[in-house]
Amino acid sequence: MAGGISLHAVDVARGVPAEGMRVELYALRDGQRDRLAESRLCANGALDHPVVGGAGVTAGVYEAVFHIGPWLRAQGVGAAEPAFLEEAPFRFTVTDVDQHYHLPLKFTPWGYSLFRGA
């Protein structure tokens, strides 16, 4: 897949994709935070939105926000309110719009890992 930004989340403590987790994707331009996408992850834990195919993606700085705490509470995992991890922000830079930027989140109620995947 060329171009675009894909987001994916997996609860590694329970071994399930984060279906229904709310995510937001912002472009940070000229001191402004412009929301490009706000959605809930699909059954496979991935974002289904036009940004995945490159819509609206230009070179620059972006921030993805994964709403972990509300998702854990909705799953009945027992996360307090507020949860230890309420949100997980991930700021990254797109330098080549012809490349695809796949950003997987692997998380538990107590920690997470975000990185650029293949």
Jmol script that loads the backbone (N, CA, C; Angstrom):
load data "model"
ATOM      1  N   MET A   1       0.845  -1.171   0.000  1.00  0.00           N
ATOM      2  CA  MET A   1       0.000   0.000   0.000  1.00  0.00           C
ATOM      3  C   MET A   1       0.891   1.235   0.000  1.00  0.00           C
ATOM      4  N   ALA A   2       0.735   2.098  -0.972  1.00  0.00           N
ATOM      5  CA  ALA A   2       1.533   3.321  -1.046  1.00  0.00           C
ATOM      6  C   ALA A   2       0.750   4.476  -0.460  1.00  0.00           C
ATOM      7  N   GLY A   3       1.449   5.369   0.217  1.00  0.00           N
ATOM      8  CA  GLY A   3       0.831   6.554   0.790  1.00  0.00           C
ATOM      9  C   GLY A   3      -0.126   6.238   1.922  1.00  0.00           C
ATOM     10  N   GLY A   4      -0.525   7.268   2.652  1.00  0.00           N
ATOM     11  CA  GLY A   4      -1.521   7.117   3.700  1.00  0.00           C
ATOM     12  C   GLY A   4      -0.959   6.802   5.067  1.00  0.00           C
ATOM     13  N   ILE A   5      -1.884   6.869   6.031  1.00  0.00           N
ATOM     14  CA  ILE A   5      -1.565   6.597   7.431  1.00  0.00           C
ATOM     15  C   ILE A   5      -2.587   5.596   7.944  1.00  0.00           C
ATOM     16  N   SER A   6      -2.124   4.466   8.443  1.00  0.00           N
ATOM     17  CA  SER A   6      -3.039   3.501   9.044  1.00  0.00           C
ATOM     18  C   SER A   6      -2.729   3.369  10.533  1.00  0.00           C
ATOM     19  N   LEU A   7      -3.792   3.214  11.313  1.00  0.00           N
ATOM     20  CA  LEU A   7      -3.698   3.041  12.759  1.00  0.00           C
ATOM     21  C   LEU A   7      -4.300   1.687  13.102  1.00  0.00           C
ATOM     22  N   HIS A   8      -3.667   1.004  14.060  1.00  0.00           N
ATOM     23  CA  HIS A   8      -4.092  -0.343  14.426  1.00  0.00           C
ATOM     24  C   HIS A   8      -3.823  -0.516  15.911  1.00  0.00           C
ATOM     25  N   ALA A   9      -4.743  -1.147  16.647  1.00  0.00           N
ATOM     26  CA  ALA A   9      -4.549  -1.332  18.090  1.00  0.00           C
ATOM     27  C   ALA A   9      -4.930  -2.740  18.514  1.00  0.00           C
ATOM     28  N   VAL A  10      -4.096  -3.322  19.391  1.00  0.00           N
ATOM     29  CA  VAL A  10      -4.316  -4.665  19.909  1.00  0.00           C
ATOM     30  C   VAL A  10      -4.083  -4.660  21.417  1.00  0.00           C
ATOM     31  N   ASP A  11      -5.045  -5.215  22.153  1.00  0.00           N
ATOM     32  CA  ASP A  11      -4.906  -5.436  23.590  1.00  0.00           C
ATOM     33  C   ASP A  11      -4.089  -6.717  23.737  1.00  0.00           C
ATOM     34  N   VAL A  12      -2.801  -6.585  24.007  1.00  0.00           N
ATOM     35  CA  VAL A  12      -1.928  -7.761  24.060  1.00  0.00           C
ATOM     36  C   VAL A  12      -2.088  -8.541  25.360  1.00  0.00           C
ATOM     37  N   ALA A  13      -2.674  -7.936  26.386  1.00  0.00           N
ATOM     38  CA  ALA A  13      -2.912  -8.661  27.631  1.00  0.00           C
ATOM     39  C   ALA A  13      -3.980  -9.736  27.435  1.00  0.00           C
ATOM     40  N   ARG A  14      -4.961  -9.443  26.583  1.00  0.00           N
ATOM     41  CA  ARG A  14      -6.040 -10.395  26.332  1.00  0.00           C
ATOM     42  C   ARG A  14      -5.975 -11.003  24.939  1.00  0.00           C
ATOM     43  N   GLY A  15      -5.079 -10.494  24.096  1.00  0.00           N
ATOM     44  CA  GLY A  15      -4.906 -11.038  22.753  1.00  0.00           C
ATOM     45  C   GLY A  15      -6.062 -10.751  21.818  1.00  0.00           C
ATOM     46  N   VAL A  16      -6.627  -9.521  21.913  1.00  0.00           N
ATOM     47  CA  VAL A  16      -7.771  -9.165  21.059  1.00  0.00           C
ATOM     48  C   VAL A  16      -7.534  -7.818  20.394  1.00  0.00           C
ATOM     49  N   PRO A  17      -8.035  -7.657  19.162  1.00  0.00           N
ATOM     50  CA  PRO A  17      -7.969  -6.346  18.523  1.00  0.00           C
ATOM     51  C   PRO A  17      -8.902  -5.386  19.266  1.00  0.00           C
ATOM     52  N   ALA A  18      -8.576  -4.107  19.230  1.00  0.00           N
ATOM     53  CA  ALA A  18      -9.324  -3.089  19.975  1.00  0.00           C
ATOM     54  C   ALA A  18     -10.522  -2.570  19.176  1.00  0.00           C
ATOM     55  N   GLU A  19     -11.388  -3.489  18.785  1.00  0.00           N
ATOM     56  CA  GLU A  19     -12.583  -3.110  18.028  1.00  0.00           C
ATOM     57  C   GLU A  19     -13.397  -2.093  18.823  1.00  0.00           C
ATOM     58  N   GLY A  20     -13.739  -0.989  18.166  1.00  0.00           N
ATOM     59  CA  GLY A  20     -14.553   0.038  18.797  1.00  0.00           C
ATOM     60  C   GLY A  20     -13.781   1.120  19.526  1.00  0.00           C
ATOM     61  N   MET A  21     -12.449   0.981  19.644  1.00  0.00           N
ATOM     62  CA  MET A  21     -11.676   2.031  20.316  1.00  0.00           C
ATOM     63  C   MET A  21     -11.734   3.317  19.499  1.00  0.00           C
ATOM     64  N   ARG A  22     -11.973   4.423  20.164  1.00  0.00           N
ATOM     65  CA  ARG A  22     -11.991   5.726  19.503  1.00  0.00           C
ATOM     66  C   ARG A  22     -10.561   6.191  19.258  1.00  0.00           C
ATOM     67  N   VAL A  23     -10.308   6.662  18.045  1.00  0.00           N
ATOM     68  CA  VAL A  23      -9.008   7.229  17.692  1.00  0.00           C
ATOM     69  C   VAL A  23      -9.228   8.550  16.968  1.00  0.00           C
ATOM     70  N   GLU A  24      -8.259   9.419  17.104  1.00  0.00           N
ATOM     71  CA  GLU A  24      -8.258  10.700  16.399  1.00  0.00           C
ATOM     72  C   GLU A  24      -6.906  10.866  15.731  1.00  0.00           C
ATOM     73  N   LEU A  25      -6.903  11.521  14.585  1.00  0.00           N
ATOM     74  CA  LEU A  25      -5.658  11.826  13.883  1.00  0.00           C
ATOM     75  C   LEU A  25      -5.665  13.308  13.554  1.00  0.00           C
ATOM     76  N   TYR A  26      -4.617  13.997  13.988  1.00  0.00           N
ATOM     77  CA  TYR A  26      -4.486  15.436  13.786  1.00  0.00           C
ATOM     78  C   TYR A  26      -3.268  15.754  12.932  1.00  0.00           C
ATOM     79  N   ALA A  27      -3.380  16.776  12.101  1.00  0.00           N
ATOM     80  CA  ALA A  27      -2.228  17.370  11.414  1.00  0.00           C
ATOM     81  C   ALA A  27      -1.856  18.606  12.226  1.00  0.00           C
ATOM     82  N   LEU A  28      -0.576  18.763  12.517  1.00  0.00           N
ATOM     83  CA  LEU A  28      -0.099  19.919  13.276  1.00  0.00           C
ATOM     84  C   LEU A  28       0.577  20.862  12.300  1.00  0.00           C
ATOM     85  N   ARG A  29      -0.113  21.970  11.988  1.00  0.00           N
ATOM     86  CA  ARG A  29       0.385  22.909  10.981  1.00  0.00           C
ATOM     87  C   ARG A  29       0.274  24.335  11.487  1.00  0.00           C
ATOM     88  N   ASP A  30       1.363  25.070  11.384  1.00  0.00           N
ATOM     89  CA  ASP A  30       1.362  26.495  11.735  1.00  0.00           C
ATOM     90  C   ASP A  30       0.770  26.749  13.110  1.00  0.00           C
ATOM     91  N   GLY A  31       1.136  25.932  14.075  1.00  0.00           N
ATOM     92  CA  GLY A  31       0.649  26.097  15.434  1.00  0.00           C
ATOM     93  C   GLY A  31      -0.792  25.661  15.643  1.00  0.00           C
ATOM     94  N   GLN A  32      -1.413  25.108  14.625  1.00  0.00           N
ATOM     95  CA  GLN A  32      -2.804  24.648  14.706  1.00  0.00           C
ATOM     96  C   GLN A  32      -2.845  23.120  14.743  1.00  0.00           C
ATOM     97  N   ARG A  33      -3.878  22.613  15.381  1.00  0.00           N
ATOM     98  CA  ARG A  33      -4.111  21.167  15.460  1.00  0.00           C
ATOM     99  C   ARG A  33      -5.397  20.886  14.691  1.00  0.00           C
ATOM    100  N   ASP A  34      -5.264  20.419  13.447  1.00  0.00           N
ATOM    101  CA  ASP A  34      -6.407  20.176  12.573  1.00  0.00           C
ATOM    102  C   ASP A  34      -6.752  18.686  12.565  1.00  0.00           C
ATOM    103  N   ARG A  35      -7.983  18.352  12.955  1.00  0.00           N
ATOM    104  CA  ARG A  35      -8.394  16.948  12.993  1.00  0.00           C
ATOM    105  C   ARG A  35      -8.654  16.444  11.573  1.00  0.00           C
ATOM    106  N   LEU A  36      -7.928  15.399  11.165  1.00  0.00           N
ATOM    107  CA  LEU A  36      -8.123  14.757   9.865  1.00  0.00           C
ATOM    108  C   LEU A  36      -9.080  13.582   9.951  1.00  0.00           C
ATOM    109  N   ALA A  37      -9.082  12.907  11.091  1.00  0.00           N
ATOM    110  CA  ALA A  37      -9.916  11.725  11.246  1.00  0.00           C
ATOM    111  C   ALA A  37     -10.306  11.558  12.699  1.00  0.00           C
ATOM    112  N   GLU A  38     -11.521  11.110  12.900  1.00  0.00           N
ATOM    113  CA  GLU A  38     -11.999  10.664  14.209  1.00  0.00           C
ATOM    114  C   GLU A  38     -12.948   9.513  13.928  1.00  0.00           C
ATOM    115  N   SER A  39     -12.635   8.353  14.496  1.00  0.00           N
ATOM    116  CA  SER A  39     -13.418   7.172  14.176  1.00  0.00           C
ATOM    117  C   SER A  39     -13.228   6.132  15.260  1.00  0.00           C
ATOM    118  N   ARG A  40     -13.904   5.020  15.098  1.00  0.00           N
ATOM    119  CA  ARG A  40     -13.727   3.859  15.963  1.00  0.00           C
ATOM    120  C   ARG A  40     -13.092   2.753  15.132  1.00  0.00           C
ATOM    121  N   LEU A  41     -12.226   1.999  15.764  1.00  0.00           N
ATOM    122  CA  LEU A  41     -11.519   0.940  15.048  1.00  0.00           C
ATOM    123  C   LEU A  41     -12.461  -0.208  14.692  1.00  0.00           C
ATOM    124  N   CYS A  42     -12.204  -0.827  13.560  1.00  0.00           N
ATOM    125  CA  CYS A  42     -13.014  -1.931  13.033  1.00  0.00           C
ATOM    126  C   CYS A  42     -12.762  -3.222  13.811  1.00  0.00           C
ATOM    127  N   ALA A  43     -13.428  -4.276  13.392  1.00  0.00           N
ATOM    128  CA  ALA A  43     -13.336  -5.577  14.062  1.00  0.00           C
ATOM    129  C   ALA A  43     -11.900  -6.100  14.146  1.00  0.00           C
ATOM    130  N   ASN A  44     -11.072  -5.757  13.163  1.00  0.00           N
ATOM    131  CA  ASN A  44      -9.678  -6.216  13.197  1.00  0.00           C
ATOM    132  C   ASN A  44      -8.769  -5.241  13.939  1.00  0.00           C
ATOM    133  N   GLY A  45      -9.343  -4.205  14.564  1.00  0.00           N
ATOM    134  CA  GLY A  45      -8.560  -3.238  15.332  1.00  0.00           C
ATOM    135  C   GLY A  45      -7.908  -2.168  14.489  1.00  0.00           C
ATOM    136  N   ALA A  46      -8.308  -2.045  13.220  1.00  0.00           N
ATOM    137  CA  ALA A  46      -7.689  -1.073  12.310  1.00  0.00           C
ATOM    138  C   ALA A  46      -8.656   0.074  12.004  1.00  0.00           C
ATOM    139  N   LEU A  47      -8.086   1.196  11.643  1.00  0.00           N
ATOM    140  CA  LEU A  47      -8.853   2.369  11.236  1.00  0.00           C
ATOM    141  C   LEU A  47      -9.343   2.188   9.805  1.00  0.00           C
ATOM    142  N   ASP A  48     -10.621   2.427   9.594  1.00  0.00           N
ATOM    143  CA  ASP A  48     -11.206   2.417   8.252  1.00  0.00           C
ATOM    144  C   ASP A  48     -11.615   3.854   7.943  1.00  0.00           C
ATOM    145  N   HIS A  49     -10.749   4.578   7.254  1.00  0.00           N
ATOM    146  CA  HIS A  49     -10.956   5.999   6.979  1.00  0.00           C
ATOM    147  C   HIS A  49     -10.159   6.354   5.725  1.00  0.00           C
ATOM    148  N   PRO A  50     -10.574   7.368   4.968  1.00  0.00           N
ATOM    149  CA  PRO A  50      -9.839   7.737   3.751  1.00  0.00           C
ATOM    150  C   PRO A  50      -8.363   8.096   3.954  1.00  0.00           C
ATOM    151  N   VAL A  51      -7.933   8.497   5.167  1.00  0.00           N
ATOM    152  CA  VAL A  51      -6.504   8.803   5.378  1.00  0.00           C
ATOM    153  C   VAL A  51      -5.640   7.568   5.173  1.00  0.00           C
ATOM    154  N   VAL A  52      -6.224   6.379   5.335  1.00  0.00           N
ATOM    155  CA  VAL A  52      -5.468   5.140   5.130  1.00  0.00           C
ATOM    156  C   VAL A  52      -4.971   5.068   3.688  1.00  0.00           C
ATOM    157  N   GLY A  53      -5.765   5.573   2.769  1.00  0.00           N
ATOM    158  CA  GLY A  53      -5.374   5.604   1.359  1.00  0.00           C
ATOM    159  C   GLY A  53      -4.655   6.875   0.953  1.00  0.00           C
ATOM    160  N   GLY A  54      -4.410   7.779   1.908  1.00  0.00           N
ATOM    161  CA  GLY A  54      -3.653   8.992   1.629  1.00  0.00           C
ATOM    162  C   GLY A  54      -4.460  10.273   1.550  1.00  0.00           C
ATOM    163  N   ALA A  55      -5.785  10.197   1.697  1.00  0.00           N
ATOM    164  CA  ALA A  55      -6.622  11.404   1.607  1.00  0.00           C
ATOM    165  C   ALA A  55      -6.238  12.426   2.678  1.00  0.00           C
ATOM    166  N   GLY A  56      -5.862  13.614   2.234  1.00  0.00           N
ATOM    167  CA  GLY A  56      -5.518  14.700   3.146  1.00  0.00           C
ATOM    168  C   GLY A  56      -4.135  14.628   3.752  1.00  0.00           C
ATOM    169  N   VAL A  57      -3.345  13.606   3.400  1.00  0.00           N
ATOM    170  CA  VAL A  57      -2.019  13.433   3.997  1.00  0.00           C
ATOM    171  C   VAL A  57      -0.975  14.183   3.171  1.00  0.00           C
ATOM    172  N   THR A  58      -0.275  15.081   3.830  1.00  0.00           N
ATOM    173  CA  THR A  58       0.827  15.827   3.226  1.00  0.00           C
ATOM    174  C   THR A  58       2.046  15.659   4.123  1.00  0.00           C
ATOM    175  N   ALA A  59       3.194  16.107   3.661  1.00  0.00           N
ATOM    176  CA  ALA A  59       4.385  16.062   4.510  1.00  0.00           C
ATOM    177  C   ALA A  59       4.154  16.977   5.710  1.00  0.00           C
ATOM    178  N   GLY A  60       4.576  16.521   6.886  1.00  0.00           N
ATOM    179  CA  GLY A  60       4.425  17.336   8.080  1.00  0.00           C
ATOM    180  C   GLY A  60       4.298  16.498   9.329  1.00  0.00           C
ATOM    181  N   VAL A  61       3.935  17.176  10.421  1.00  0.00           N
ATOM    182  CA  VAL A  61       3.840  16.549  11.736  1.00  0.00           C
ATOM    183  C   VAL A  61       2.384  16.183  12.010  1.00  0.00           C
ATOM    184  N   TYR A  62       2.197  15.008  12.585  1.00  0.00           N
ATOM    185  CA  TYR A  62       0.874  14.477  12.899  1.00  0.00           C
ATOM    186  C   TYR A  62       0.851  13.968  14.339  1.00  0.00           C
ATOM    187  N   GLU A  63      -0.350  13.840  14.859  1.00  0.00           N
ATOM    188  CA  GLU A  63      -0.526  13.231  16.176  1.00  0.00           C
ATOM    189  C   GLU A  63      -1.747  12.328  16.143  1.00  0.00           C
ATOM    190  N   ALA A  64      -1.545  11.076  16.508  1.00  0.00           N
ATOM    191  CA  ALA A  64      -2.637  10.121  16.673  1.00  0.00           C
ATOM    192  C   ALA A  64      -2.926  10.012  18.166  1.00  0.00           C
ATOM    193  N   VAL A  65      -4.201   9.960  18.526  1.00  0.00           N
ATOM    194  CA  VAL A  65      -4.595   9.807  19.927  1.00  0.00           C
ATOM    195  C   VAL A  65      -5.501   8.582  20.026  1.00  0.00           C
ATOM    196  N   PHE A  66      -5.061   7.606  20.804  1.00  0.00           N
ATOM    197  CA  PHE A  66      -5.812   6.382  21.052  1.00  0.00           C
ATOM    198  C   PHE A  66      -6.468   6.516  22.431  1.00  0.00           C
ATOM    199  N   HIS A  67      -7.768   6.313  22.511  1.00  0.00           N
ATOM    200  CA  HIS A  67      -8.526   6.462  23.765  1.00  0.00           C
ATOM    201  C   HIS A  67      -8.643   5.101  24.451  1.00  0.00           C
ATOM    202  N   ILE A  68      -7.596   4.756  25.204  1.00  0.00           N
ATOM    203  CA  ILE A  68      -7.480   3.439  25.828  1.00  0.00           C
ATOM    204  C   ILE A  68      -8.430   3.275  27.012  1.00  0.00           C
ATOM    205  N   GLY A  69      -8.465   4.238  27.922  1.00  0.00           N
ATOM    206  CA  GLY A  69      -9.269   4.118  29.145  1.00  0.00           C
ATOM    207  C   GLY A  69     -10.736   3.849  28.881  1.00  0.00           C
ATOM    208  N   PRO A  70     -11.414   4.656  28.061  1.00  0.00           N
ATOM    209  CA  PRO A  70     -12.823   4.388  27.785  1.00  0.00           C
ATOM    210  C   PRO A  70     -13.051   3.019  27.142  1.00  0.00           C
ATOM    211  N   TRP A  71     -12.109   2.598  26.283  1.00  0.00           N
ATOM    212  CA  TRP A  71     -12.247   1.296  25.631  1.00  0.00           C
ATOM    213  C   TRP A  71     -12.157   0.180  26.663  1.00  0.00           C
ATOM    214  N   LEU A  72     -11.181   0.260  27.575  1.00  0.00           N
ATOM    215  CA  LEU A  72     -11.034  -0.768  28.604  1.00  0.00           C
ATOM    216  C   LEU A  72     -12.286  -0.848  29.474  1.00  0.00           C
ATOM    217  N   ARG A  73     -12.826   0.291  29.879  1.00  0.00           N
ATOM    218  CA  ARG A  73     -14.040   0.286  30.698  1.00  0.00           C
ATOM    219  C   ARG A  73     -15.204  -0.359  29.937  1.00  0.00           C
ATOM    220  N   ALA A  74     -15.326  -0.050  28.646  1.00  0.00           N
ATOM    221  CA  ALA A  74     -16.403  -0.629  27.834  1.00  0.00           C
ATOM    222  C   ALA A  74     -16.252  -2.145  27.698  1.00  0.00           C
ATOM    223  N   GLN A  75     -15.016  -2.639  27.804  1.00  0.00           N
ATOM    224  CA  GLN A  75     -14.761  -4.083  27.719  1.00  0.00           C
ATOM    225  C   GLN A  75     -14.961  -4.777  29.056  1.00  0.00           C
ATOM    226  N   GLY A  76     -15.200  -3.998  30.121  1.00  0.00           N
ATOM    227  CA  GLY A  76     -15.361  -4.573  31.449  1.00  0.00           C
ATOM    228  C   GLY A  76     -14.070  -5.063  32.050  1.00  0.00           C
ATOM    229  N   VAL A  77     -12.959  -4.475  31.603  1.00  0.00           N
ATOM    230  CA  VAL A  77     -11.648  -4.907  32.085  1.00  0.00           C
ATOM    231  C   VAL A  77     -11.395  -4.428  33.510  1.00  0.00           C
ATOM    232  N   GLY A  78     -12.150  -3.451  33.980  1.00  0.00           N
ATOM    233  CA  GLY A  78     -12.008  -2.984  35.346  1.00  0.00           C
ATOM    234  C   GLY A  78     -11.128  -1.767  35.492  1.00  0.00           C
ATOM    235  N   ALA A  79     -10.909  -1.030  34.414  1.00  0.00           N
ATOM    236  CA  ALA A  79     -10.108   0.185  34.497  1.00  0.00           C
ATOM    237  C   ALA A  79     -10.850   1.224  35.322  1.00  0.00           C
ATOM    238  N   ALA A  80     -10.140   1.841  36.243  1.00  0.00           N
ATOM    239  CA  ALA A  80     -10.720   2.906  37.067  1.00  0.00           C
ATOM    240  C   ALA A  80     -11.032   4.101  36.179  1.00  0.00           C
ATOM    241  N   GLU A  81     -11.765   5.060  36.738  1.00  0.00           N
ATOM    242  CA  GLU A  81     -12.016   6.298  35.994  1.00  0.00           C
ATOM    243  C   GLU A  81     -11.472   7.446  36.827  1.00  0.00           C
ATOM    244  N   PRO A  82     -10.421   8.118  36.418  1.00  0.00           N
ATOM    245  CA  PRO A  82      -9.700   7.874  35.176  1.00  0.00           C
ATOM    246  C   PRO A  82      -8.805   6.636  35.274  1.00  0.00           C
ATOM    247  N   ALA A  83      -8.580   6.027  34.137  1.00  0.00           N
ATOM    248  CA  ALA A  83      -7.708   4.852  34.059  1.00  0.00           C
ATOM    249  C   ALA A  83      -6.253   5.283  34.186  1.00  0.00           C
ATOM    250  N   PHE A  84      -5.395   4.340  34.510  1.00  0.00           N
ATOM    251  CA  PHE A  84      -3.961   4.616  34.523  1.00  0.00           C
ATOM    252  C   PHE A  84      -3.539   5.182  33.170  1.00  0.00           C
ATOM    253  N   LEU A  85      -4.017   4.575  32.082  1.00  0.00           N
ATOM    254  CA  LEU A  85      -3.789   5.077  30.723  1.00  0.00           C
ATOM    255  C   LEU A  85      -5.134   5.489  30.155  1.00  0.00           C
ATOM    256  N   GLU A  86      -5.417   6.746  30.166  1.00  0.00           N
ATOM    257  CA  GLU A  86      -6.674   7.246  29.611  1.00  0.00           C
ATOM    258  C   GLU A  86      -6.536   7.440  28.099  1.00  0.00           C
ATOM    259  N   GLU A  87      -5.444   8.078  27.682  1.00  0.00           N
ATOM    260  CA  GLU A  87      -5.164   8.303  26.264  1.00  0.00           C
ATOM    261  C   GLU A  87      -3.698   8.011  25.986  1.00  0.00           C
ATOM    262  N   ALA A  88      -3.414   7.600  24.756  1.00  0.00           N
ATOM    263  CA  ALA A  88      -2.038   7.396  24.312  1.00  0.00           C
ATOM    264  C   ALA A  88      -1.817   8.247  23.062  1.00  0.00           C
ATOM    265  N   PRO A  89      -1.115   9.388  23.203  1.00  0.00           N
ATOM    266  CA  PRO A  89      -0.815  10.212  22.026  1.00  0.00           C
ATOM    267  C   PRO A  89       0.474   9.740  21.359  1.00  0.00           C
ATOM    268  N   PHE A  90       0.519   9.889  20.052  1.00  0.00           N
ATOM    269  CA  PHE A  90       1.708   9.489  19.290  1.00  0.00           C
ATOM    270  C   PHE A  90       1.966  10.558  18.240  1.00  0.00           C
ATOM    271  N   ARG A  91       3.028  11.332  18.428  1.00  0.00           N
ATOM    272  CA  ARG A  91       3.392  12.397  17.484  1.00  0.00           C
ATOM    273  C   ARG A  91       4.485  11.869  16.569  1.00  0.00           C
ATOM    274  N   PHE A  92       4.281  12.066  15.267  1.00  0.00           N
ATOM    275  CA  PHE A  92       5.223  11.535  14.278  1.00  0.00           C
ATOM    276  C   PHE A  92       5.261  12.466  13.069  1.00  0.00           C
ATOM    277  N   THR A  93       6.257  12.256  12.208  1.00  0.00           N
ATOM    278  CA  THR A  93       6.446  13.109  11.039  1.00  0.00           C
ATOM    279  C   THR A  93       6.373  12.287   9.756  1.00  0.00           C
ATOM    280  N   VAL A  94       5.569  12.768   8.819  1.00  0.00           N
ATOM    281  CA  VAL A  94       5.511  12.185   7.480  1.00  0.00           C
ATOM    282  C   VAL A  94       6.470  12.985   6.613  1.00  0.00           C
ATOM    283  N   THR A  95       7.480  12.329   6.084  1.00  0.00           N
ATOM    284  CA  THR A  95       8.454  13.019   5.228  1.00  0.00           C
ATOM    285  C   THR A  95       8.272  12.687   3.760  1.00  0.00           C
ATOM    286  N   ASP A  96       7.730  11.505   3.483  1.00  0.00           N
ATOM    287  CA  ASP A  96       7.561  11.048   2.102  1.00  0.00           C
ATOM    288  C   ASP A  96       6.118  10.583   1.929  1.00  0.00           C
ATOM    289  N   VAL A  97       5.288  11.378   1.274  1.00  0.00           N
ATOM    290  CA  VAL A  97       3.859  11.059   1.139  1.00  0.00           C
ATOM    291  C   VAL A  97       3.611   9.849   0.248  1.00  0.00           C
ATOM    292  N   ASP A  98       4.621   9.371  -0.465  1.00  0.00           N
ATOM    293  CA  ASP A  98       4.465   8.170  -1.283  1.00  0.00           C
ATOM    294  C   ASP A  98       4.634   6.889  -0.469  1.00  0.00           C
ATOM    295  N   GLN A  99       5.189   7.023   0.738  1.00  0.00           N
ATOM    296  CA  GLN A  99       5.334   5.874   1.629  1.00  0.00           C
ATOM    297  C   GLN A  99       4.082   5.739   2.485  1.00  0.00           C
ATOM    298  N   HIS A 100       3.784   4.500   2.892  1.00  0.00           N
ATOM    299  CA  HIS A 100       2.670   4.266   3.811  1.00  0.00           C
ATOM    300  C   HIS A 100       3.211   4.257   5.234  1.00  0.00           C
ATOM    301  N   TYR A 101       2.518   4.922   6.134  1.00  0.00           N
ATOM    302  CA  TYR A 101       2.902   4.993   7.541  1.00  0.00           C
ATOM    303  C   TYR A 101       1.910   4.163   8.348  1.00  0.00           C
ATOM    304  N   HIS A 102       2.336   2.957   8.729  1.00  0.00           N
ATOM    305  CA  HIS A 102       1.495   2.056   9.525  1.00  0.00           C
ATOM    306  C   HIS A 102       1.919   2.195  10.976  1.00  0.00           C
ATOM    307  N   LEU A 103       0.972   2.561  11.846  1.00  0.00           N
ATOM    308  CA  LEU A 103       1.281   2.857  13.247  1.00  0.00           C
ATOM    309  C   LEU A 103       0.491   1.934  14.174  1.00  0.00           C
ATOM    310  N   PRO A 104       1.065   0.805  14.549  1.00  0.00           N
ATOM    311  CA  PRO A 104       0.384  -0.111  15.457  1.00  0.00           C
ATOM    312  C   PRO A 104       0.596   0.274  16.922  1.00  0.00           C
ATOM    313  N   LEU A 105      -0.472   0.119  17.693  1.00  0.00           N
ATOM    314  CA  LEU A 105      -0.442   0.310  19.150  1.00  0.00           C
ATOM    315  C   LEU A 105      -0.650  -1.063  19.771  1.00  0.00           C
ATOM    316  N   LYS A 106       0.266  -1.462  20.633  1.00  0.00           N
ATOM    317  CA  LYS A 106       0.111  -2.679  21.427  1.00  0.00           C
ATOM    318  C   LYS A 106       0.033  -2.210  22.868  1.00  0.00           C
ATOM    319  N   PHE A 107      -1.015  -2.634  23.582  1.00  0.00           N
ATOM    320  CA  PHE A 107      -1.228  -2.074  24.917  1.00  0.00           C
ATOM    321  C   PHE A 107      -1.794  -3.088  25.899  1.00  0.00           C
ATOM    322  N   THR A 108      -1.653  -2.751  27.161  1.00  0.00           N
ATOM    323  CA  THR A 108      -2.295  -3.410  28.297  1.00  0.00           C
ATOM    324  C   THR A 108      -2.885  -2.278  29.134  1.00  0.00           C
ATOM    325  N   PRO A 109      -3.580  -2.575  30.221  1.00  0.00           N
ATOM    326  CA  PRO A 109      -4.051  -1.474  31.075  1.00  0.00           C
ATOM    327  C   PRO A 109      -2.909  -0.675  31.714  1.00  0.00           C
ATOM    328  N   TRP A 110      -1.682  -1.194  31.663  1.00  0.00           N
ATOM    329  CA  TRP A 110      -0.568  -0.573  32.385  1.00  0.00           C
ATOM    330  C   TRP A 110       0.568  -0.060  31.514  1.00  0.00           C
ATOM    331  N   GLY A 111       0.493  -0.243  30.223  1.00  0.00           N
ATOM    332  CA  GLY A 111       1.570   0.234  29.356  1.00  0.00           C
ATOM    333  C   GLY A 111       1.226   0.045  27.902  1.00  0.00           C
ATOM    334  N   TYR A 112       2.049   0.655  27.057  1.00  0.00           N
ATOM    335  CA  TYR A 112       1.801   0.531  25.623  1.00  0.00           C
ATOM    336  C   TYR A 112       3.091   0.733  24.839  1.00  0.00           C
ATOM    337  N   SER A 113       3.046   0.275  23.592  1.00  0.00           N
ATOM    338  CA  SER A 113       4.141   0.463  22.654  1.00  0.00           C
ATOM    339  C   SER A 113       3.549   0.963  21.346  1.00  0.00           C
ATOM    340  N   LEU A 114       4.102   2.041  20.834  1.00  0.00           N
ATOM    341  CA  LEU A 114       3.706   2.598  19.541  1.00  0.00           C
ATOM    342  C   LEU A 114       4.948   2.694  18.685  1.00  0.00           C
ATOM    343  N   PHE A 115       4.816   2.350  17.409  1.00  0.00           N
ATOM    344  CA  PHE A 115       5.969   2.359  16.525  1.00  0.00           C
ATOM    345  C   PHE A 115       5.505   2.394  15.091  1.00  0.00           C
ATOM    346  N   ARG A 116       6.422   2.634  14.191  1.00  0.00           N
ATOM    347  CA  ARG A 116       6.101   2.550  12.774  1.00  0.00           C
ATOM    348  C   ARG A 116       6.318   1.109  12.347  1.00  0.00           C
ATOM    349  N   GLY A 117       5.259   0.492  11.902  1.00  0.00           N
ATOM    350  CA  GLY A 117       5.316  -0.900  11.470  1.00  0.00           C
ATOM    351  C   GLY A 117       5.582  -1.016   9.986  1.00  0.00           C
ATOM    352  N   ALA A 118       5.542  -2.235   9.513  1.00  0.00           N
ATOM    353  CA  ALA A 118       5.791  -2.508   8.100  1.00  0.00           C
ATOM    354  C   ALA A 118       4.496  -2.517   7.320  1.00  0.00           C
TER     355      ALA A 118
END
end "model"
wireframe off; spacefill off
backbone 0.3
color backbone group
